[in-house]
């Protein structure tokens, strides 16, 4: 990959106006005591942008940040205004302005040149510090580098270096743990990883498509019938693939997930319409839905990760927002954190779990982009990176 322009490649930013695309798409929580009635629940993505923002401020720049938040569908929506984020940013790095939610305009996702004109008006340089959004060819990602001297922020540049090293020169054995719900979203990166890793561990709901491809019974578990053949090809590819050997399942029709209210059992047995999870082997009977890996699988993954020299983890191993099905994800988080190997965790839910468990500090690199991390590993480039390499100040432009 051609070298990205860095902060040092910008013209002198002293007394210059610099637009910084950040990824402050952070979770919010109700807070009756705050002016906005809400507060930032997890500021990880804001904190990762601070080195870039502070560098610009220390070099005399007038900094304006811009970000999306949620999915307001191209129009103003008070649920997604940037007030709570702006308040937290002011606490962390005073003096940085923050524009209103970019996705309040339909021009953002449509990459409308007129919206790009609005963003860059009066600005003299641009920095992309939104790795987690750089797989989108949106106006604020690919538009400014065509108009302004541009650079990669510190975090974005580090993301590219670390993720690039995983596919180019990883220390071995290289182990990847990939979870999540949909095979369709990850089959491409699984194919790439199968040619790069020594061991590929598959969990989450998408493991059931692999188990179906291996002719196991999966009961009523989620299966992507369109990708069973692709999973079968991966299983036959020669790479070592670790699938669940025991599975925590719930009777079909029983509620699960965040906020599920449990029906308590009395001494007389289960209340009508309620059931507790059960552990099955690789074959799940009809009427049951797999929702987590079991203890034997967690132990097996722990042994594999303990021997790894390089680890990449992306995606939960079960429905981790429901405590009944969080065991597998928690055990993998602990195994990754305790492994002596170089560990990379690819954004999203995996990072949130580590933060919740207090294990984030034991990971060598926490990526800010789940989907962007996977797409970079799969395709070797992102629209936002290509735009930076074509900026007027980039070498070779």
C-alpha positions as CSV (number, residue, x, y, z in Angstrom):
1,X,0.0,0.0,0.0
2,X,1.3,3.4,-1.0
3,X,2.3,5.6,1.9
4,X,-0.4,7.8,3.4
5,X,0.3,11.5,4.0
6,X,0.8,12.1,7.7
7,X,0.3,15.2,9.9
8,X,3.9,16.2,9.3
9,X,3.2,16.3,5.5
10,X,0.7,19.1,5.9
11,X,1.7,22.7,5.2
12,X,2.4,24.8,8.3
13,X,-0.9,24.8,10.2
14,X,-0.1,27.7,12.4
15,X,-3.2,30.1,12.3
16,X,-4.7,27.8,9.7
17,X,-8.2,26.4,9.8
18,X,-8.1,22.6,9.8
19,X,-11.2,20.3,9.3
20,X,-10.8,16.9,11.1
21,X,-13.2,14.1,10.2
22,X,-13.5,12.0,13.4
23,X,-15.6,9.0,14.3
24,X,-17.5,10.1,17.4
25,X,-20.4,7.6,16.7
26,X,-20.5,6.8,20.4
27,X,-23.2,5.3,22.6
28,X,-25.3,7.7,24.7
29,X,-27.1,7.2,28.0
30,X,-29.8,9.2,29.7
31,X,-28.5,11.7,32.2
32,X,-31.2,13.9,33.8
33,X,-28.5,16.1,35.4
34,X,-26.9,17.1,32.2
35,X,-28.1,20.0,30.0
36,X,-28.8,17.8,27.1
37,X,-30.5,15.1,29.2
38,X,-28.0,12.6,27.8
39,X,-24.3,11.8,28.2
40,X,-21.6,9.8,26.4
41,X,-21.7,6.3,27.8
42,X,-18.4,5.2,26.3
43,X,-15.8,7.8,25.1
44,X,-13.2,5.3,23.7
45,X,-13.5,6.7,20.2
46,X,-13.2,10.2,21.4
47,X,-10.1,9.5,23.4
48,X,-8.4,7.8,20.4
49,X,-8.7,11.0,18.5
50,X,-7.1,13.2,21.2
51,X,-3.4,12.8,20.1
52,X,-4.3,14.2,16.6
53,X,-6.5,17.0,18.0
54,X,-3.9,18.0,20.5
55,X,-1.0,18.0,17.9
56,X,-3.0,20.3,15.7
57,X,-3.8,22.6,18.6
58,X,-0.2,22.7,19.9
59,X,0.9,23.6,16.4
60,X,-1.4,26.6,16.3
61,X,-4.3,25.3,14.2
62,X,-7.9,26.4,14.5
63,X,-9.5,23.0,14.7
64,X,-13.1,22.0,13.6
65,X,-14.1,18.4,14.0
66,X,-17.0,16.7,12.3
67,X,-18.7,13.3,12.8
68,X,-21.8,11.3,12.2
69,X,-23.9,9.8,15.1
70,X,-26.4,7.1,14.6
71,X,-28.7,6.8,11.6
72,X,-30.9,10.0,11.4
73,X,-31.7,9.2,7.8
74,X,-30.6,12.5,6.2
75,X,-32.6,14.9,8.4
76,X,-32.3,16.5,11.8
77,X,-33.3,14.3,14.7
78,X,-32.9,15.4,18.3
79,X,-32.0,11.8,19.4
80,X,-28.8,12.1,17.4
81,X,-27.7,15.7,17.9
82,X,-24.1,16.2,18.9
83,X,-24.7,18.1,22.2
84,X,-23.6,15.3,24.6
85,X,-20.6,14.5,22.4
86,X,-19.7,18.2,22.2
87,X,-19.8,18.5,26.0
88,X,-17.5,15.5,26.5
89,X,-15.1,16.7,23.8
90,X,-14.9,20.1,25.5
91,X,-13.9,18.4,28.8
92,X,-11.2,16.4,27.1
93,X,-9.7,19.0,24.7
94,X,-11.0,22.5,25.1
95,X,-11.0,24.7,22.1
96,X,-12.0,22.2,19.4
97,X,-15.3,23.1,17.6
98,X,-17.6,20.2,16.7
99,X,-20.1,20.5,13.8
100,X,-23.6,19.1,14.0
101,X,-24.3,15.5,13.0
102,X,-23.1,15.1,9.4
103,X,-25.9,12.7,8.6
104,X,-28.5,15.3,9.3
105,X,-27.8,16.2,5.6
106,X,-28.7,13.6,2.9
107,X,-25.6,14.9,1.1
108,X,-23.3,13.1,3.5
109,X,-24.1,9.5,2.5
110,X,-24.8,10.5,-1.1
111,X,-21.3,12.1,-1.4
112,X,-22.9,15.2,-2.8
113,X,-20.3,17.7,-4.1
114,X,-22.5,20.6,-2.9
115,X,-22.3,19.2,0.7
116,X,-18.5,18.8,0.3
117,X,-18.4,22.5,-0.7
118,X,-20.2,23.4,2.6
119,X,-17.8,21.3,4.7
120,X,-14.6,22.7,3.2
121,X,-15.7,26.3,2.9
122,X,-13.1,28.4,4.8
123,X,-11.0,25.4,5.7
124,X,-7.3,25.2,4.7
125,X,-6.4,21.6,5.5
126,X,-8.1,18.3,6.2
127,X,-7.2,15.4,8.5
128,X,-9.0,12.0,8.4
129,X,-9.1,10.5,11.9
130,X,-12.2,8.4,11.3
131,X,-10.9,5.0,10.5
132,X,-14.1,3.4,11.5
133,X,-16.0,5.3,8.8
134,X,-13.3,5.1,6.1
135,X,-14.8,2.1,4.4
136,X,-17.7,4.4,3.3
137,X,-17.3,6.7,0.3
138,X,-19.2,9.5,2.1
139,X,-18.8,13.2,1.4
140,X,-16.8,14.0,4.6
141,X,-14.5,11.0,4.0
142,X,-13.6,11.2,0.3
143,X,-14.6,14.8,-0.6
144,X,-12.1,17.0,1.3
145,X,-8.9,15.3,0.2
146,X,-9.7,16.3,-3.4
147,X,-9.9,19.9,-2.4
148,X,-7.4,20.4,0.5
149,X,-4.0,19.4,1.6
150,X,-4.8,16.3,3.7
151,X,-3.3,13.8,6.1
152,X,-4.1,10.7,8.1
153,X,-4.5,11.2,11.8
154,X,-2.4,9.4,14.3
155,X,-4.9,6.6,15.1
156,X,-5.8,6.1,11.5
157,X,-2.2,5.7,10.4
158,X,-1.6,3.3,13.3
159,X,-4.7,1.2,12.2
160,X,-3.3,0.9,8.7
161,X,0.2,-0.1,10.0
162,X,-1.1,-2.7,12.5
163,X,-3.7,-4.3,10.3
164,X,-1.4,-4.3,7.4
165,X,1.2,-6.2,9.4
166,X,-1.3,-8.9,10.2
167,X,-1.6,-10.0,6.5
168,X,2.0,-9.1,5.5
169,X,4.3,-10.3,8.3
170,X,2.6,-11.7,11.4
171,X,4.6,-13.5,14.0
172,X,3.5,-17.2,14.1
173,X,1.4,-19.0,15.0
174,X,-1.2,-16.5,13.9
175,X,-4.7,-17.2,15.3
176,X,-7.8,-15.3,14.3
177,X,-11.1,-15.5,16.3
178,X,-14.1,-14.3,14.3
179,X,-17.6,-14.1,15.8
180,X,-20.8,-12.3,15.0
181,X,-24.1,-13.2,13.5
182,X,-23.9,-13.1,9.7
183,X,-21.7,-15.2,7.6
184,X,-22.5,-13.0,4.6
185,X,-20.8,-10.0,6.3
186,X,-17.6,-11.9,7.0
187,X,-17.2,-14.6,4.4
188,X,-14.8,-12.5,2.4
189,X,-12.5,-11.7,5.3
190,X,-12.7,-15.3,6.5
191,X,-11.5,-16.5,3.0
192,X,-8.6,-14.0,3.2
193,X,-7.7,-15.0,6.8
194,X,-7.9,-18.7,5.9
195,X,-4.8,-18.1,3.6
196,X,-2.9,-16.0,6.2
197,X,-3.5,-17.6,9.6
198,X,-2.4,-20.9,11.2
199,X,-5.7,-21.4,13.1
200,X,-9.1,-19.8,12.3
201,X,-11.6,-20.0,15.2
202,X,-15.2,-19.4,14.3
203,X,-17.9,-18.5,16.8
204,X,-21.1,-16.5,17.2
205,X,-24.3,-17.3,15.2
206,X,-22.3,-17.7,12.0
207,X,-20.7,-20.8,13.4
208,X,-24.0,-22.7,12.8
209,X,-23.6,-22.2,9.0
210,X,-20.2,-23.9,9.3
211,X,-21.6,-26.7,11.5
212,X,-24.4,-27.2,8.9
213,X,-21.8,-27.3,6.2
214,X,-20.0,-30.1,8.3
215,X,-23.4,-32.0,8.3
216,X,-24.1,-31.4,12.0
217,X,-27.7,-30.8,13.2
218,X,-28.2,-27.2,14.2
219,X,-31.8,-27.3,15.4
220,X,-33.5,-23.9,14.9
221,X,-30.2,-21.9,15.1
222,X,-29.5,-19.1,12.6
223,X,-28.1,-20.6,9.3
224,X,-27.3,-18.7,6.1
225,X,-28.3,-21.2,3.5
226,X,-26.8,-19.2,0.7
227,X,-23.3,-19.5,2.2
228,X,-23.3,-23.2,3.4
229,X,-21.3,-24.2,0.3
230,X,-18.8,-21.3,0.9
231,X,-18.3,-22.5,4.4
232,X,-17.8,-26.1,3.2
233,X,-15.1,-24.9,0.9
234,X,-13.3,-23.2,3.7
235,X,-13.6,-26.3,5.9
236,X,-11.9,-28.2,3.0
237,X,-9.2,-25.6,2.4
238,X,-6.6,-27.2,4.6
239,X,-6.4,-24.4,7.2
240,X,-7.1,-25.5,10.8
241,X,-10.6,-24.3,11.6
242,X,-11.9,-24.5,15.2
243,X,-15.7,-24.8,15.5
244,X,-17.8,-25.0,18.7
245,X,-17.8,-28.5,20.2
246,X,-20.5,-27.7,22.7
247,X,-23.2,-25.1,22.5
248,X,-25.5,-23.3,24.9
249,X,-29.0,-23.3,23.5
250,X,-32.5,-22.0,24.4
251,X,-35.8,-23.4,23.4
252,X,-37.1,-21.8,20.3
253,X,-39.6,-19.0,21.0
254,X,-38.1,-18.1,24.4
255,X,-37.0,-14.5,24.6
256,X,-33.3,-13.6,24.8
257,X,-31.1,-10.6,24.3
258,X,-30.6,-7.3,26.1
259,X,-33.4,-6.4,28.6
260,X,-35.0,-9.8,28.5
261,X,-37.1,-10.4,31.6
262,X,-36.6,-13.8,33.1
263,X,-39.5,-15.8,34.3
264,X,-38.4,-17.2,37.7
265,X,-38.7,-20.9,38.5
266,X,-40.4,-21.9,41.6
267,X,-40.0,-25.2,43.6
268,X,-42.8,-26.7,41.5
269,X,-40.6,-26.4,38.3
270,X,-40.6,-24.0,35.4
271,X,-43.3,-21.4,35.0
272,X,-45.4,-21.9,31.9
273,X,-43.7,-21.0,28.7
274,X,-40.2,-20.6,30.3
275,X,-37.1,-22.7,30.0
276,X,-33.4,-22.5,31.1
277,X,-30.5,-22.8,28.6
278,X,-29.1,-26.2,28.0
279,X,-25.7,-27.4,26.8
280,X,-25.6,-29.7,23.7
281,X,-22.7,-31.1,21.7
282,X,-22.2,-30.2,18.1
283,X,-25.6,-31.5,17.2
284,X,-28.6,-29.5,18.4
285,X,-32.1,-31.0,18.4
286,X,-35.0,-29.4,16.7
287,X,-36.8,-26.8,18.8
288,X,-33.6,-25.4,20.3
289,X,-31.5,-22.4,19.2
290,X,-27.8,-22.1,19.8
291,X,-26.8,-18.8,21.4
292,X,-23.3,-19.2,22.9
293,X,-20.3,-21.5,22.9
294,X,-20.0,-24.0,25.8
295,X,-17.3,-24.5,28.4
296,X,-15.4,-27.2,26.4
297,X,-15.2,-24.8,23.4
298,X,-14.1,-22.0,25.6
299,X,-11.3,-24.1,27.1
300,X,-10.2,-25.2,23.6
301,X,-10.0,-21.6,22.4
302,X,-8.1,-20.7,25.5
303,X,-5.4,-23.3,24.8
304,X,-5.1,-22.2,21.2
305,X,-4.8,-18.5,22.2
306,X,-2.2,-19.2,24.9
307,X,0.1,-20.6,22.2
308,X,-0.4,-17.8,19.7
309,X,2.3,-15.3,18.8
310,X,-0.3,-13.1,16.9
311,X,-4.0,-12.8,17.7
312,X,-6.8,-11.0,15.8
313,X,-10.3,-11.0,17.4
314,X,-13.4,-9.6,15.9
315,X,-17.0,-10.2,17.1
316,X,-18.8,-11.8,20.1
317,X,-18.9,-15.6,20.5
318,X,-22.6,-15.5,21.6
319,X,-25.4,-13.1,22.5
320,X,-23.2,-11.3,25.0
321,X,-25.7,-8.7,25.8
322,X,-27.7,-11.4,27.6
323,X,-25.8,-12.6,30.7
324,X,-26.9,-16.2,30.1
325,X,-25.1,-16.2,26.8
326,X,-22.1,-14.0,27.6
327,X,-19.8,-16.7,29.0
328,X,-18.0,-17.6,25.8
329,X,-17.3,-14.0,24.8
330,X,-16.0,-13.2,28.3
331,X,-13.8,-16.3,28.4
332,X,-12.3,-15.4,25.0
333,X,-11.7,-11.8,26.1
334,X,-9.8,-13.1,29.2
335,X,-7.8,-15.6,27.0
336,X,-6.8,-12.9,24.5
337,X,-5.9,-10.5,27.3
338,X,-3.7,-13.0,29.1
339,X,-2.0,-14.4,26.0
340,X,1.7,-13.4,25.6
341,X,1.1,-13.0,21.8
342,X,0.6,-9.6,20.1
343,X,-3.1,-9.0,20.2
344,X,-5.3,-6.9,18.0
345,X,-9.0,-6.5,18.6
346,X,-11.2,-5.3,15.8
347,X,-13.5,-2.7,17.1
348,X,-17.2,-2.8,18.0
349,X,-18.7,-5.2,20.5
350,X,-15.3,-6.9,21.2
351,X,-13.8,-3.7,22.4
352,X,-16.9,-2.9,24.5
353,X,-16.6,-6.3,26.3
354,X,-12.9,-5.7,27.1
355,X,-13.7,-2.2,28.4
356,X,-16.5,-3.6,30.6
357,X,-14.2,-6.3,32.0
358,X,-11.4,-3.9,32.6
359,X,-9.1,-5.8,30.2
360,X,-8.6,-3.2,27.5
361,X,-5.3,-2.2,28.9
362,X,-4.0,-5.8,28.3
363,X,-4.6,-5.6,24.6
364,X,-1.7,-4.5,22.3
365,X,-4.0,-2.7,19.8
366,X,-7.7,-1.8,20.0
367,X,-9.1,-0.9,16.6
368,X,-11.7,1.8,16.3
369,X,-13.4,0.2,13.3
370,X,-15.2,-3.2,13.2
371,X,-16.4,-3.1,9.6
372,X,-13.5,-1.0,8.4
373,X,-11.0,-3.4,10.0
374,X,-12.5,-6.4,8.3
375,X,-12.7,-4.6,4.9
376,X,-9.1,-3.5,5.1
377,X,-8.0,-7.0,5.8
378,X,-10.2,-8.4,3.0
379,X,-9.6,-5.9,0.3
380,X,-6.3,-4.2,1.3
381,X,-7.7,-0.7,0.9
382,X,-10.5,1.6,1.8
383,X,-12.2,4.5,0.0
384,X,-11.0,6.9,2.7
385,X,-7.4,5.8,2.4
386,X,-7.4,6.0,-1.4
387,X,-8.7,9.5,-1.1
388,X,-5.9,10.5,1.2
389,X,-3.3,9.1,-1.2
390,X,-4.7,11.2,-4.0
391,X,-4.6,14.5,-2.0
392,X,-2.7,17.4,-3.5
393,X,0.1,17.1,-0.9
394,X,0.5,13.3,-1.0
395,X,3.7,11.9,-2.5
396,X,3.1,10.9,-6.1
397,X,0.0,13.1,-6.5
